[in-house]
C-alpha cells in the first residue's frame, strides 16, 4: 500500500522524505520532518501521531532514533500494524515493521537513508532504493525522487499507486519543500517529479521572500510588485 525513503544530505544537513501510496493523500498523514531534528515516515495502517511523538523524543530527550522509535511504539496501541522509519540530524537511522504489516513488506537502511514499504511486488523493490539514493546526483530532493523511480522500475507496489509526496526541511523551521500529488489515476511519482522540476528554480526565492521581502524577486502575479 505504501513505499517510502527518508534521507539526509551530508553536504547541506537537509532532511527529507519521499513517499507514495495506493491510498489518497499520503502526504497528509505519513511524512514528518523537523529542521535540525529528523524525519519520520509512518505508514502501513498509519498512526500519524507517531511522527510528532518521535520527533519530540529526538528533540527534547535527545534519544537515538532506535530508542525514540521504541518508546513511541510502546506508548501506543496496535504497534504490530505500523511500519515506521526514522533518520536524525546526524544521519542515524531506525525502522520497524510490525507483524501485521500488509502483504509483502520490507525495510532496509543505507548510507544516511532508510527505505521501507508494504504490499510490494517483492522485497527487491525496497532493496533498490538505498543504492539509487547513494548513486544519484543533485539535491536531496533529486536523490529521494531517484530512489522512488528506482522502486517503480523494480516493480513497485503489488497494485496501482495513486498519491505521492515530497517533504524536505532545511535551516528554517518550516519545510523547504512540501509537494503533494493527492490523487492521480496513473504515475503520481512522475507527476511529483514534474512538480519538483517546476518548484526547484523558485525554491530559494520563497525563502528569501520570507526572510527579507525587499530582496525577493517578483513573479508578476496580481498584486505582486
N, C-alpha and C positions, 0 to 999 in steps of 0.2 A: 504493500500500500504506500510505502514511503522509502526514499533513499536520500542520503544527505552527506555532506562533508563539512566539518568545522576545521578552520585552519588559522595559522598565524604567519605573517610576513616577518622574517627575521631582519629585514632591512628597515622597515617603517614601524614595526610593532603593531600594525593593524591586525585586528581580529575579525573573523567573519564566518558566515555560513552560507552555503548554497544548498537548497533542498527542493524536492519535488514529491508529488503525491498523486494518487488516483482520486483523492478527495478534493473538494473545493477549498480554495483559500488557505492553503497550507501555511502561507506566510503570516496569517493572523494568529496561529496557535503554537507553532513549533520552533521558530528561531528566536534566540535571545542573546543579545550582546550588551556588553558594558565596557566603556572605554577604560583601558588600563587594568581591567579585571579579568575578563574572559568571555567565552562564547559557549552556549549550550544549545543543543538540539534535542527537543523532547518529541518523541514520535511513537509509532505503533498505535495503541489506544492511548491517545495523548492526554496527559495531565499538564496543562500549561503552567500551573503553579510551580512545577519543578524548576523551570528556567530561572525565575527571580529568586527562588529559595537557594539554589546552588550558587548563583552569583553573589547573593548576600553572604553566604558562608565563605566564599573565596575572599570577599572584600573585608568583612567585619571580623572574622575569626582567623583569617589567614590560613585556612585549611588547604591541603593539597587537593587537586581535582578528585583523586580517589576518595579521600575522606569526606569531602563535601558531597560528592555523589552518594556515597554510602549513607551519610547522615540524612540527607533529604529523602532517600528511598525508605529508610527505616521509619521516618516520621509520617509517611503517607501510606494509605491502604492500597492494595491491589498492585504492588510493585512488580509482580510477575507478568503483568500486562504491559509494562513500559519498556521502551528502548530509548536510551539516553546517551549522548556523547558530550564530553566536556574538554575544553582546552583553556588554559590560563595564560596570563600575560608573559609567563616565562616559556611557554610552549609545552608545558607538561600536560599530559592527557589522561583521560579515563573514559571507560564506556561500560554499559550494562545492557544486556538483552535478557528480559525475563522469559521463563519457560513457556509462557502463554503468548509470546510474540507470534505474529501471523505468518503462516506459510513457511517458505524457506527464508531464514534470516541469518544475518552475519554482521560482524563489526571487525574492523582492523585499524590499528594505529600505524601511522607512518611518521616521517620526519615533520614535526610540527603540524600534524593533522590527524584527524580520525574520521573514517568513513563508516557508515552503517546503513542497513536497510532491512526491510521485511517484505514479504510477498514478492520475492525476487525470482527471476528466471533461473538463477543459480548463484552460488556464493562467489563465483568468479567476477560477478558484476562489481561487488564491493572491493575485491582484491585489485581490480584495475584502477581504482580511484587514487590511492596514495601515490602510485607510480606516475600517473598523469599529472597530479598536483606538483610533484617534485620536478618533473621534467619540463613543465610549461614555463614559458617566459612571460614577462609583463607584470602587471599589478596583482595584488591578492585576488581581486575580482576576476581577472583574466584566468588565474590559476584555478580558482574554485570552479569556474564555469568549464574549464578544460576537463576537470575531473568528472563533472556531471555529464559532459559529452562522451567521455570515455565509458562511463557506466551505460549510457544508452547504446553505444556501439557494441558493448559486451552483452547486450540483451535486456538491460533494464529490468523493469518490473514484469511480473507474470501477466499483468493486464495493462490497459492503457493508462497513461499518465495525463492528468488534466490541469494541474496547477504547479507553480514553481515560484521560488522567491530567492532573493539575494540580499543579505543584510551584513553590513560591514561598519565597524567603528574605528575611528582614528584617534586624534588628540582631543576632540571636543566631546562634550557629554552626550550629544545627540548622534544618531547614526550618520555616518558619512555617506553611506549608500543604503537605501531601503526601497528595493524594486520588487514588484509582485505581478505575476500573472495569475489571477484568481480562478479563471476557468478558460480553458481552450479545448476545443474538440480534438486538436492534434498539435503535437510539438510545442508544448508550453516552455520547454527548456530553450528551444531555438528562439521563441518569442522573447524570453527573458534575456537571452544574449543580444537580441536586437535592441531591447530597451537599454541595456548596458552600453552598447555601441553609441546610442544617441545621447546618453547621460554623461558618459565618460569625459568628453571635452568641456562640459559645463560644470562638472562636479566641484572643482576648486573655487570657481566663481561664486557658487552659492555659499561656500564657507566664508569667502571674502565679504559677501553681502551681509552675512550675519554679524561678522566681527567689526567691519568698517564699511557701512553703506556708501560713504563718499568715494571709496576706491573701487566699487563694484562696477562692472560693465553693464550697459543697457541691452536688453534683448528685444526692445521695440514693441513690447506688448502694451495694450491700452493702459494709460496712466503711468507707464514706466518711462521716466525721463533721465 
